[in-house]
């Protein structure tokens, strides 16, 4: 991204209706905050019912500021938000605009006036990758009118949609700066064309996976976990924390798709993963007492029935979880000491 001096830098998001501009505004604000910026958001969509309320809800969810006033003039809203950002120390202003067609002359003129009013450092087109050629056409037309600085492609969860990125780059000559890879607010990634090509060719995207892991795994906690494994002190409480960190990496199908599809890992990207099973596993562990999570051998038949009832899962799933935990504990202990895992029982996690 390009930032202007003096601050605040203005990032204008525009595009067709339904392309995901409002959600992307929230995702980008969250991404910027993680990078150390102090972003402010504003919606200038004075046409769609509840559009501004939608951004306010997102702002509350991610705990980022949003500028609100009752004005029905989009240009005035943008200008007032910029002045407010200057006066209150925000260094980024993200402007979510109303969805529009490039052939709608009145709305396009409004966009021209907003650009003139706030002088954005970035003009980003938000395009839905699932619309294929429509996304390419809108990118070309908007770029001819406003000289885009870049594009954000939403709904890029599947690698088959990489063609849209290539086509948009070709017709506009402007970079794809971000891609939306899921519904969660954290599901926004910087676009790396070489990594996308690597995924499409089945070579995985290990660098992106490492970056995701660095975001969710605390280094000190990881070191402490390694020591626990070496001492064979890995408890169900630790197992629960590992499950939570795994879920924070994003959808499991997406994580598996980042692994190289060759050798023993070939075909992992085609596995149908049931995310609900991870929720069930955590629910079972949550239904245990702290003593049971620390000393699993105390979980006898009557306790297993109580845990099953408390979690709403059958006793068979409680038994399976405990068996998987014991197998995982053995494997982690051997791996942490540098021993081979050959001969250990296969882990059949529910997928």
C-alpha contacts under 8 A as a table, 3 or more apart, distances in Angstrom:
res1	aa1	res2	aa2	distance
1	X	122	X	7.21
1	X	177	X	7.66
2	X	121	X	6.05
2	X	122	X	6.42
3	X	7	X	7.94
3	X	9	X	5.39
3	X	10	X	7.88
3	X	121	X	5.92
3	X	122	X	7.83
4	X	7	X	6.16
4	X	8	X	7.20
4	X	9	X	5.05
4	X	10	X	7.87
4	X	121	X	5.88
5	X	8	X	7.42
5	X	9	X	7.19
6	X	9	X	7.69
7	X	86	X	7.35
7	X	90	X	7.80
7	X	91	X	5.14
7	X	92	X	7.10
8	X	82	X	7.65
8	X	85	X	6.73
8	X	86	X	6.28
8	X	90	X	6.21
8	X	91	X	4.04
8	X	92	X	4.86
8	X	93	X	6.37
9	X	91	X	6.18
9	X	92	X	4.85
9	X	93	X	6.16
9	X	120	X	6.89
9	X	121	X	6.01
10	X	82	X	7.93
10	X	92	X	5.93
10	X	93	X	4.78
10	X	94	X	6.01
10	X	95	X	7.41
10	X	118	X	7.08
10	X	119	X	7.24
10	X	120	X	4.53
10	X	121	X	5.50
10	X	122	X	6.66
11	X	92	X	7.41
11	X	93	X	6.15
11	X	94	X	4.85
11	X	95	X	6.22
11	X	120	X	5.65
11	X	121	X	6.09
11	X	122	X	4.78
11	X	123	X	6.12
11	X	124	X	7.32
12	X	94	X	6.02
12	X	95	X	4.87
12	X	96	X	6.62
12	X	97	X	7.49
12	X	120	X	6.29
12	X	122	X	6.14
12	X	123	X	4.88
12	X	124	X	6.07
13	X	21	X	6.54
13	X	25	X	7.28
13	X	94	X	7.40
13	X	95	X	6.03
13	X	96	X	5.36
13	X	97	X	6.22
13	X	123	X	6.21
13	X	124	X	4.98
13	X	125	X	5.94
13	X	126	X	6.56
14	X	21	X	6.71
14	X	96	X	6.89
14	X	97	X	5.58
14	X	98	X	7.18
14	X	99	X	6.79
14	X	123	X	7.61
14	X	124	X	6.36
14	X	125	X	5.08
14	X	126	X	5.96
15	X	19	X	6.64
15	X	21	X	7.07
15	X	98	X	7.90
15	X	99	X	5.56
15	X	100	X	6.34
15	X	101	X	7.71
15	X	125	X	5.41
15	X	126	X	5.26
15	X	127	X	6.38
15	X	138	X	7.86
16	X	19	X	5.71
16	X	99	X	4.67
16	X	100	X	5.03
16	X	101	X	5.90
16	X	126	X	7.79
16	X	127	X	7.28
16	X	138	X	7.73
17	X	20	X	7.83
17	X	98	X	7.43
17	X	99	X	4.06
17	X	100	X	6.06
17	X	101	X	7.97
18	X	21	X	7.55
18	X	99	X	7.31
19	X	126	X	6.26
19	X	127	X	5.38
19	X	128	X	4.95
19	X	154	X	7.21
20	X	23	X	5.55
20	X	24	X	5.94
20	X	126	X	6.88
20	X	127	X	7.58
20	X	128	X	7.21
20	X	154	X	6.77
21	X	24	X	5.03
21	X	25	X	6.02
21	X	96	X	6.53
21	X	97	X	7.72
21	X	126	X	5.87
22	X	25	X	5.06
22	X	26	X	6.62
22	X	43	X	7.99
22	X	54	X	7.58
22	X	55	X	6.24
22	X	96	X	6.03
23	X	26	X	5.22
23	X	27	X	6.25
23	X	55	X	7.63
23	X	58	X	7.46
23	X	185	X	7.65
24	X	27	X	4.86
24	X	28	X	5.92
24	X	126	X	7.81
24	X	154	X	7.92
24	X	180	X	7.61
25	X	28	X	5.25
25	X	29	X	6.12
25	X	41	X	7.48
25	X	94	X	6.71
25	X	95	X	7.64
25	X	96	X	6.37
26	X	29	X	5.07
26	X	30	X	6.22
26	X	41	X	7.84
26	X	55	X	7.45
26	X	58	X	6.25
26	X	59	X	6.86
26	X	62	X	7.60
26	X	185	X	6.90
27	X	30	X	5.17
27	X	31	X	6.20
27	X	185	X	4.88
27	X	186	X	6.28
27	X	187	X	7.29
27	X	188	X	6.29
28	X	31	X	4.94
28	X	32	X	6.10
28	X	188	X	7.24
29	X	32	X	5.12
29	X	33	X	6.22
29	X	39	X	5.92
29	X	40	X	7.54
29	X	41	X	7.47
29	X	64	X	7.48
29	X	94	X	7.32
30	X	33	X	5.12
30	X	34	X	6.35
30	X	62	X	6.88
30	X	64	X	7.58
30	X	185	X	7.35
30	X	186	X	7.30
31	X	34	X	5.25
31	X	35	X	6.54
31	X	186	X	7.36
31	X	188	X	7.53
32	X	35	X	5.01
32	X	36	X	6.62
32	X	37	X	5.51
32	X	38	X	7.48
32	X	39	X	6.94
33	X	36	X	5.12
33	X	37	X	4.79
33	X	38	X	5.83
33	X	39	X	6.61
34	X	37	X	7.26
37	X	91	X	6.55
37	X	92	X	7.10
38	X	90	X	5.32
38	X	91	X	5.59
38	X	92	X	6.31
39	X	64	X	7.15
39	X	65	X	7.15
39	X	90	X	5.84
39	X	91	X	6.14
39	X	92	X	4.50
39	X	93	X	5.82
39	X	94	X	7.16
40	X	64	X	6.85
40	X	65	X	5.08
40	X	66	X	5.54
40	X	67	X	7.03
40	X	85	X	6.92
40	X	90	X	6.34
40	X	91	X	7.97
40	X	92	X	6.10
40	X	93	X	4.91
40	X	94	X	6.21
41	X	59	X	7.93
41	X	64	X	7.80
41	X	65	X	6.31
41	X	66	X	4.56
41	X	67	X	6.17
41	X	93	X	5.77
41	X	94	X	4.77
41	X	95	X	6.09
41	X	96	X	7.52
42	X	55	X	7.71
42	X	66	X	5.55
42	X	67	X	5.08
42	X	68	X	6.88
42	X	78	X	7.34
42	X	81	X	6.74
42	X	93	X	7.54
42	X	94	X	6.37
42	X	95	X	5.18
42	X	96	X	6.15
43	X	51	X	7.46
43	X	52	X	5.44
43	X	55	X	6.76
43	X	67	X	7.88
43	X	68	X	7.96
43	X	95	X	5.97
43	X	96	X	4.67
43	X	97	X	6.13
44	X	52	X	7.51
44	X	73	X	7.90
44	X	74	X	4.80
44	X	75	X	7.59
44	X	77	X	6.18
44	X	78	X	6.56
44	X	95	X	6.96
44	X	96	X	6.06
44	X	97	X	5.07
44	X	98	X	6.49
45	X	48	X	6.37
45	X	51	X	6.20
45	X	52	X	6.64
45	X	74	X	6.79
45	X	96	X	7.13
45	X	97	X	5.26
45	X	98	X	4.19
45	X	99	X	7.74
46	X	49	X	7.93
46	X	51	X	7.48
46	X	52	X	7.62
46	X	72	X	5.66
46	X	73	X	7.17
46	X	74	X	6.46
46	X	98	X	7.21
47	X	51	X	7.80
47	X	98	X	7.10
48	X	51	X	5.40
48	X	98	X	7.45
50	X	53	X	4.94
50	X	54	X	6.11
51	X	54	X	5.17
51	X	55	X	6.77
52	X	55	X	5.30
52	X	56	X	6.36
53	X	56	X	4.91
53	X	57	X	6.25
54	X	57	X	5.21
54	X	58	X	6.41
55	X	58	X	5.03
55	X	59	X	6.07
55	X	66	X	7.74
56	X	59	X	4.93
56	X	60	X	6.32
56	X	66	X	6.50
57	X	60	X	5.20
57	X	61	X	6.28
58	X	61	X	5.00
58	X	62	X	6.27
59	X	62	X	5.41
59	X	63	X	5.53
59	X	64	X	5.06
59	X	65	X	6.20
59	X	66	X	6.24
60	X	63	X	4.86
60	X	64	X	6.72
62	X	185	X	7.80
67	X	81	X	6.01
67	X	84	X	7.91
69	X	77	X	7.50
71	X	74	X	7.64
71	X	76	X	7.38
71	X	77	X	6.44
72	X	77	X	7.80
73	X	76	X	5.32
73	X	77	X	6.17
74	X	77	X	5.04
74	X	78	X	6.27
74	X	110	X	7.63
74	X	114	X	7.51
75	X	78	X	5.22
75	X	79	X	6.27
75	X	110	X	7.14
75	X	113	X	6.51
75	X	114	X	5.05
75	X	117	X	7.05
76	X	79	X	5.14
76	X	80	X	6.03
77	X	80	X	5.25
77	X	81	X	6.04
78	X	81	X	5.17
78	X	82	X	6.25
78	X	95	X	7.09
78	X	114	X	6.73
78	X	117	X	7.61
78	X	118	X	6.99
79	X	82	X	5.17
79	X	83	X	6.35
79	X	114	X	7.86
79	X	117	X	6.18
79	X	118	X	6.18
80	X	83	X	5.10
80	X	84	X	6.12
81	X	84	X	4.99
81	X	85	X	6.11
81	X	93	X	7.82
82	X	85	X	5.04
82	X	86	X	6.30
82	X	93	X	6.77
82	X	118	X	7.01
83	X	86	X	5.12
83	X	87	X	6.24
84	X	87	X	5.10
84	X	88	X	6.10
85	X	88	X	5.33
85	X	89	X	6.08
85	X	90	X	4.96
85	X	91	X	7.28
85	X	92	X	7.76
85	X	93	X	6.86
86	X	89	X	5.71
86	X	90	X	6.41
86	X	91	X	7.75
90	X	93	X	7.30
100	X	104	X	6.80
100	X	107	X	6.58
100	X	108	X	7.54
101	X	104	X	5.39
101	X	138	X	7.93
102	X	105	X	7.29
102	X	108	X	6.63
102	X	138	X	7.13
102	X	141	X	6.36
102	X	142	X	6.17
103	X	108	X	7.85
104	X	107	X	5.64
104	X	108	X	6.12
105	X	108	X	5.04
105	X	109	X	6.04
106	X	109	X	5.20
106	X	110	X	6.38
107	X	110	X	4.92
107	X	111	X	6.34
108	X	111	X	4.98
108	X	112	X	6.32
109	X	112	X	4.92
109	X	113	X	6.34
110	X	113	X	5.12
110	X	114	X	6.30
111	X	114	X	5.05
111	X	115	X	6.23
112	X	115	X	5.19
112	X	116	X	6.26
112	X	146	X	7.57
113	X	116	X	4.98
113	X	117	X	6.03
114	X	117	X	4.98
114	X	118	X	6.20
115	X	118	X	5.54
115	X	119	X	5.30
115	X	120	X	6.33
116	X	119	X	5.57
120	X	123	X	6.49
122	X	148	X	7.69
122	X	149	X	5.65
122	X	150	X	7.52
123	X	147	X	7.88
123	X	148	X	5.22
123	X	149	X	5.22
123	X	150	X	6.69
124	X	148	X	6.11
124	X	149	X	6.04
124	X	150	X	5.03
124	X	151	X	5.15
124	X	152	X	6.63
125	X	139	X	7.01
125	X	142	X	7.80
125	X	148	X	6.96
125	X	150	X	6.57
125	X	151	X	4.72
125	X	152	X	6.07
126	X	151	X	5.97
126	X	152	X	4.77
126	X	153	X	5.97
126	X	154	X	7.05
127	X	135	X	5.65
127	X	139	X	7.53
127	X	151	X	7.24
127	X	152	X	6.28
127	X	153	X	5.05
127	X	154	X	6.12
128	X	131	X	5.77
128	X	132	X	7.81
128	X	135	X	6.20
128	X	153	X	5.81
128	X	154	X	4.93
128	X	155	X	6.23
129	X	132	X	5.75
129	X	135	X	6.48
129	X	153	X	5.75
129	X	154	X	5.82
129	X	155	X	5.87
129	X	156	X	6.19
129	X	161	X	6.35
129	X	164	X	5.99
129	X	165	X	7.72
130	X	155	X	6.58
130	X	156	X	7.78
130	X	161	X	7.08
131	X	134	X	5.47
131	X	135	X	5.68
132	X	135	X	5.51
132	X	136	X	6.75
132	X	161	X	7.95
132	X	164	X	5.90
133	X	136	X	4.97
133	X	137	X	6.14
133	X	164	X	7.50
134	X	137	X	5.08
134	X	138	X	6.12
135	X	138	X	5.29
135	X	139	X	6.10
135	X	164	X	7.49
135	X	168	X	7.67
136	X	139	X	5.15
136	X	140	X	6.33
136	X	164	X	6.93
136	X	167	X	6.42
136	X	168	X	5.13
136	X	171	X	7.43
137	X	140	X	5.25
137	X	141	X	6.32
138	X	141	X	5.17
138	X	142	X	5.96
139	X	142	X	5.35
139	X	143	X	5.97
139	X	168	X	6.52
139	X	171	X	7.90
139	X	172	X	6.86
140	X	143	X	5.24
140	X	144	X	6.30
140	X	168	X	7.51
140	X	171	X	6.02
140	X	172	X	5.57
141	X	144	X	5.25
141	X	145	X	6.49
142	X	145	X	5.19
142	X	146	X	6.00
142	X	147	X	7.44
142	X	148	X	7.35
143	X	146	X	5.29
143	X	147	X	4.62
143	X	148	X	5.06
143	X	172	X	6.50
144	X	147	X	5.91
148	X	151	X	7.65
148	X	174	X	7.09
149	X	174	X	6.36
149	X	175	X	7.49
150	X	174	X	5.33
150	X	175	X	5.05
150	X	176	X	5.72
150	X	177	X	5.93
151	X	174	X	7.29
151	X	175	X	6.39
151	X	176	X	4.70
151	X	177	X	5.75
151	X	178	X	7.03
152	X	176	X	6.00
152	X	177	X	5.87
152	X	178	X	4.79
152	X	179	X	5.54
152	X	180	X	7.48
153	X	156	X	6.69
153	X	165	X	7.40
153	X	176	X	7.23
153	X	178	X	6.49
153	X	179	X	4.74
153	X	180	X	6.15
154	X	179	X	5.65
154	X	180	X	4.34
154	X	181	X	6.95
155	X	158	X	7.89
155	X	179	X	7.67
155	X	180	X	5.53
155	X	181	X	5.79
155	X	182	X	6.61
156	X	159	X	7.08
156	X	161	X	6.23
156	X	162	X	7.60
156	X	179	X	6.26
156	X	180	X	5.71
156	X	181	X	5.04
156	X	182	X	7.67
157	X	180	X	7.31
157	X	181	X	4.46
157	X	182	X	6.11
157	X	254	X	7.25
158	X	161	X	5.96
158	X	162	X	7.95
159	X	162	X	5.53
159	X	196	X	7.27
159	X	199	X	6.77
159	X	200	X	5.89
160	X	163	X	6.93
160	X	200	X	7.24
161	X	164	X	5.77
161	X	165	X	7.50
162	X	165	X	5.37
162	X	166	X	6.64
162	X	196	X	6.85
162	X	197	X	7.89
162	X	200	X	7.75
163	X	166	X	5.10
163	X	167	X	6.19
164	X	167	X	5.16
164	X	168	X	6.11
165	X	168	X	5.31
165	X	169	X	6.18
165	X	176	X	6.78
166	X	169	X	5.29
166	X	170	X	6.22
167	X	170	X	5.03
167	X	171	X	6.28
168	X	171	X	5.36
168	X	172	X	6.01
168	X	173	X	7.75
168	X	174	X	7.89
168	X	176	X	7.98
169	X	172	X	5.51
169	X	173	X	5.15
169	X	174	X	5.61
169	X	175	X	5.97
169	X	176	X	6.80
170	X	173	X	5.54
176	X	179	X	7.65
176	X	191	X	6.29
177	X	190	X	5.97
177	X	191	X	5.43
178	X	188	X	6.70
178	X	189	X	5.52
178	X	190	X	4.48
178	X	191	X	4.84
179	X	188	X	5.80
179	X	189	X	5.40
179	X	190	X	6.44
179	X	191	X	5.86
180	X	187	X	5.88
180	X	188	X	4.62
180	X	189	X	6.49
181	X	187	X	5.24
181	X	188	X	6.02
181	X	189	X	7.26
182	X	187	X	5.07
182	X	188	X	7.60
182	X	251	X	7.93
183	X	187	X	6.48
184	X	187	X	5.25
185	X	188	X	7.23
187	X	250	X	7.51
191	X	196	X	7.98
192	X	195	X	5.34
192	X	196	X	6.42
193	X	196	X	5.10
193	X	197	X	6.20
194	X	197	X	5.08
194	X	198	X	6.14
195	X	198	X	4.90
195	X	199	X	6.29
195	X	204	X	7.82
195	X	205	X	5.74
195	X	208	X	7.96
196	X	199	X	5.16
196	X	200	X	6.31
196	X	205	X	7.66
197	X	200	X	5.13
197	X	201	X	6.19
198	X	201	X	5.19
198	X	202	X	6.33
198	X	203	X	5.03
198	X	204	X	5.76
198	X	205	X	6.43
199	X	202	X	5.12
199	X	203	X	5.57
199	X	204	X	4.60
199	X	205	X	5.94
199	X	257	X	7.35
199	X	258	X	6.78
199	X	260	X	7.98
200	X	203	X	7.53
200	X	204	X	7.98
201	X	204	X	7.84
202	X	260	X	6.12
202	X	261	X	5.17
202	X	262	X	7.61
203	X	259	X	7.37
203	X	260	X	4.49
203	X	261	X	5.95
203	X	262	X	7.57
204	X	257	X	6.49
204	X	258	X	4.47
204	X	259	X	4.57
204	X	260	X	3.97
204	X	261	X	6.44
205	X	208	X	5.68
205	X	209	X	6.54
205	X	257	X	7.85
205	X	258	X	4.47
205	X	259	X	6.23
205	X	260	X	7.11
206	X	209	X	4.96
206	X	210	X	6.13
206	X	258	X	5.92
206	X	259	X	6.17
206	X	260	X	7.57
207	X	210	X	5.12
207	X	211	X	6.26
208	X	211	X	5.02
208	X	212	X	6.19
208	X	258	X	7.52
209	X	212	X	5.10
209	X	213	X	6.21
209	X	255	X	7.01
209	X	258	X	6.40
210	X	213	X	5.04
210	X	214	X	6.17
211	X	214	X	5.11
211	X	215	X	6.42
212	X	215	X	5.21
212	X	216	X	6.63
212	X	249	X	6.02
213	X	216	X	5.37
213	X	217	X	5.73
213	X	249	X	6.56
214	X	217	X	5.47
214	X	218	X	7.47
215	X	218	X	7.92
216	X	245	X	6.43
216	X	248	X	6.59
216	X	249	X	6.92
217	X	221	X	7.55
217	X	222	X	6.95
217	X	245	X	6.95
218	X	221	X	5.25
218	X	222	X	6.14
219	X	222	X	5.00
219	X	223	X	6.27
220	X	223	X	5.14
220	X	224	X	6.27
221	X	224	X	5.07
221	X	225	X	6.08
222	X	225	X	4.99
222	X	226	X	6.24
223	X	226	X	5.11
223	X	227	X	6.43
224	X	227	X	5.16
224	X	228	X	6.33
225	X	228	X	5.04
225	X	229	X	6.26
225	X	234	X	7.59
225	X	238	X	7.81
226	X	229	X	5.08
226	X	230	X	6.25
226	X	336	X	6.64
227	X	230	X	5.07
227	X	231	X	6.22
228	X	231	X	5.10
228	X	232	X	5.98
228	X	233	X	4.83
228	X	234	X	5.53
229	X	232	X	4.85
229	X	233	X	5.87
229	X	234	X	5.44
229	X	329	X	7.46
229	X	332	X	6.00
229	X	333	X	4.94
229	X	336	X	6.33
230	X	233	X	7.61
230	X	333	X	5.43
230	X	334	X	7.87
230	X	336	X	5.70
230	X	337	X	6.21
231	X	333	X	7.53
232	X	329	X	7.29
232	X	330	X	7.94
232	X	333	X	5.78
234	X	238	X	6.10
234	X	239	X	7.35
234	X	329	X	6.24
235	X	238	X	5.13
235	X	239	X	6.25
235	X	293	X	6.34
235	X	294	X	5.26
235	X	295	X	7.30
235	X	296	X	7.69
236	X	239	X	4.64
236	X	240	X	6.11
236	X	285	X	7.19
236	X	293	X	4.68
236	X	294	X	6.15
236	X	296	X	7.22
236	X	325	X	7.24
237	X	240	X	5.18
237	X	241	X	6.50
237	X	285	X	7.79
237	X	290	X	7.80
237	X	293	X	5.35
237	X	294	X	6.44
238	X	241	X	5.04
238	X	242	X	6.26
239	X	242	X	5.09
239	X	243	X	6.32
239	X	325	X	7.43
240	X	243	X	5.07
240	X	244	X	6.32
240	X	282	X	6.23
240	X	285	X	6.87
241	X	244	X	5.08
241	X	245	X	6.27
242	X	245	X	5.12
242	X	246	X	6.12
243	X	246	X	5.04
243	X	247	X	6.30
243	X	278	X	7.13
243	X	282	X	7.32
244	X	247	X	5.17
244	X	248	X	6.30
245	X	248	X	5.02
245	X	249	X	6.61
246	X	249	X	5.43
246	X	250	X	7.59
247	X	250	X	5.72
247	X	251	X	6.97
247	X	252	X	7.45
247	X	278	X	7.91
249	X	252	X	7.83
249	X	255	X	7.21
250	X	254	X	6.97
250	X	255	X	6.81
251	X	254	X	5.30
251	X	255	X	6.43
251	X	275	X	7.46
252	X	255	X	4.90
252	X	256	X	6.05
252	X	273	X	6.65
252	X	275	X	7.20
253	X	256	X	5.16
253	X	257	X	6.12
253	X	269	X	6.44
253	X	270	X	7.90
253	X	271	X	7.15
253	X	272	X	7.19
253	X	273	X	6.17
254	X	257	X	4.99
254	X	258	X	6.63
254	X	269	X	7.73
255	X	258	X	5.33
255	X	259	X	7.20
256	X	259	X	5.49
256	X	268	X	5.94
256	X	269	X	5.24
257	X	260	X	7.75
257	X	261	X	7.95
257	X	268	X	7.06
257	X	269	X	4.46
258	X	269	X	7.92
259	X	265	X	7.27
259	X	268	X	7.88
259	X	269	X	7.78
260	X	265	X	6.69
260	X	266	X	7.32
261	X	265	X	5.41
261	X	266	X	4.11
261	X	267	X	6.12
261	X	268	X	6.88
261	X	269	X	7.26
262	X	265	X	5.40
262	X	266	X	4.28
262	X	267	X	7.81
263	X	266	X	5.56
265	X	268	X	5.77
266	X	269	X	7.77
267	X	270	X	5.43
267	X	271	X	7.04
268	X	271	X	5.39
271	X	351	X	7.93
272	X	351	X	6.70
273	X	351	X	4.65
274	X	277	X	5.83
274	X	278	X	7.91
274	X	350	X	7.65
274	X	351	X	5.19
275	X	278	X	5.68
275	X	279	X	7.05
275	X	351	X	7.73
276	X	279	X	5.02
276	X	280	X	6.28
277	X	280	X	4.95
277	X	281	X	6.20
277	X	350	X	6.34
277	X	351	X	7.10
278	X	281	X	5.06
278	X	282	X	6.29
279	X	282	X	5.22
279	X	283	X	6.12
280	X	283	X	4.96
280	X	284	X	6.26
280	X	311	X	7.73
280	X	313	X	7.40
281	X	284	X	5.26
281	X	285	X	6.48
281	X	321	X	6.98
282	X	285	X	5.12
282	X	286	X	6.00
283	X	286	X	4.97
283	X	287	X	6.31
283	X	311	X	5.37
284	X	287	X	5.24
284	X	288	X	6.96
284	X	307	X	6.46
284	X	308	X	6.83
284	X	310	X	7.72
284	X	311	X	5.13
284	X	313	X	7.37
284	X	318	X	6.69
285	X	288	X	5.37
285	X	293	X	7.16
286	X	289	X	7.73
286	X	311	X	7.61
287	X	307	X	5.33
287	X	308	X	7.85
287	X	310	X	5.58
287	X	311	X	5.73
288	X	291	X	7.98
288	X	292	X	5.83
288	X	293	X	6.27
288	X	307	X	6.03
289	X	292	X	5.14
289	X	293	X	6.32
290	X	293	X	5.08
290	X	294	X	6.23
291	X	294	X	5.20
291	X	295	X	5.87
292	X	295	X	5.05
292	X	296	X	5.17
292	X	297	X	7.73
292	X	298	X	6.19
292	X	299	X	6.26
293	X	296	X	5.79
295	X	298	X	5.98
296	X	299	X	5.62
296	X	322	X	7.90
297	X	300	X	7.40
299	X	302	X	7.91
299	X	303	X	5.46
299	X	304	X	6.26
300	X	303	X	5.32
300	X	304	X	6.18
301	X	304	X	5.08
301	X	305	X	6.42
302	X	305	X	5.17
302	X	306	X	6.40
303	X	306	X	5.00
303	X	307	X	6.11
304	X	307	X	5.06
304	X	308	X	6.05
304	X	315	X	6.42
304	X	318	X	6.59
304	X	319	X	7.62
305	X	308	X	5.08
305	X	309	X	6.20
305	X	315	X	6.00
306	X	309	X	5.15
306	X	310	X	6.13
307	X	310	X	5.05
307	X	311	X	6.11
307	X	318	X	7.50
308	X	311	X	5.29
308	X	312	X	5.87
308	X	313	X	5.10
308	X	314	X	5.54
308	X	315	X	5.25
308	X	317	X	7.97
308	X	318	X	6.40
309	X	312	X	5.16
309	X	313	X	6.66
309	X	314	X	7.59
310	X	313	X	7.96
313	X	317	X	6.61
313	X	318	X	7.54
314	X	317	X	5.57
314	X	318	X	6.92
315	X	318	X	5.05
315	X	319	X	6.27
316	X	319	X	5.08
316	X	320	X	6.14
317	X	320	X	4.92
317	X	321	X	6.06
318	X	321	X	5.16
318	X	322	X	6.33
319	X	322	X	5.26
319	X	323	X	6.25
320	X	323	X	5.07
320	X	324	X	6.13
321	X	324	X	5.07
321	X	325	X	6.04
322	X	325	X	4.98
322	X	326	X	6.26
323	X	326	X	5.26
323	X	327	X	6.32
324	X	327	X	5.10
324	X	328	X	6.00
324	X	347	X	6.44
324	X	348	X	7.44
324	X	349	X	7.32
325	X	328	X	5.04
325	X	329	X	6.01
326	X	329	X	5.07
326	X	330	X	6.30
327	X	330	X	5.24
327	X	331	X	6.23
327	X	344	X	7.79
327	X	345	X	6.90
327	X	347	X	6.98
328	X	331	X	5.08
328	X	332	X	5.99
328	X	347	X	7.49
329	X	332	X	5.23
329	X	333	X	6.10
330	X	333	X	5.22
330	X	334	X	6.38
331	X	334	X	5.30
331	X	335	X	6.07
331	X	341	X	6.30
331	X	344	X	7.03
332	X	335	X	5.07
332	X	336	X	5.84
333	X	336	X	5.31
333	X	337	X	6.45
334	X	337	X	5.25
334	X	338	X	6.38
334	X	339	X	5.08
334	X	340	X	6.85
334	X	341	X	6.66
335	X	338	X	5.03
335	X	339	X	5.43
335	X	340	X	6.62
335	X	341	X	6.64
336	X	339	X	7.53
341	X	344	X	5.81
